[in-house]
């Protein structure tokens, strides 16, 4: 059974940092494309960052230069380092497998106060 479990969200002031983690079970992250999405209240879920099985990364324009996606194969974990956070980064952040059958985690809430 595949499970993706996110953690690391919380309340932070604008300009602060958070690191989100996504621990996977039932799949091997290193051979999958993995992504972080977010959904703000009243808005559609949107792609934030993706890391391919080969290690290539891509980012949405609104987080380029501020967020970094990475992967620890030994821990079977994907991370999202978020720096210089803005109030508009507020939302629920989801980890997702993007290879084959799509899986989603339950999400972790990020709230950035001004």
Secondary structure, DSSP 8 states (H G I E B T S, - for coil): --EEEEE--EEEETT--EEEEEEEESS-GGGS-EEEEEE-TTS--EEEEEE-TTS-EEE-GGGTTTEEEEEETTTTEEEEEE-S--GGG-EEEEEEE-SSS-EE---EEEEEE-
